[in-house]
Amino acid sequence: MHTTTATTTTETTTTEITTTEIDRAGGRLAASATGANLRSRSGARRWALRLGALGLAAATAVPL
């Protein structure tokens, strides 16, 4: 099982990253998650949290 960790700072703004980059990465993760993980509510919630963390991690990784 992989764990995604996101770190935020007050200086970082999410407006600096394009939604296309987040959607592309999130789409790949969601495509790999189809199946048993999305069949239950708890599984879907776990993947939603992971995708949210992925978006935060991508937003903080972009140099301003």
Buried (B, 14 or more C-beta within 10 A) or exposed (E): EEEBEBEEEEEBEBEEBEEEBBEEBBEEBBEEBEEEBBEEEEBEEBBEEBBEBBBBBBBBEEEE
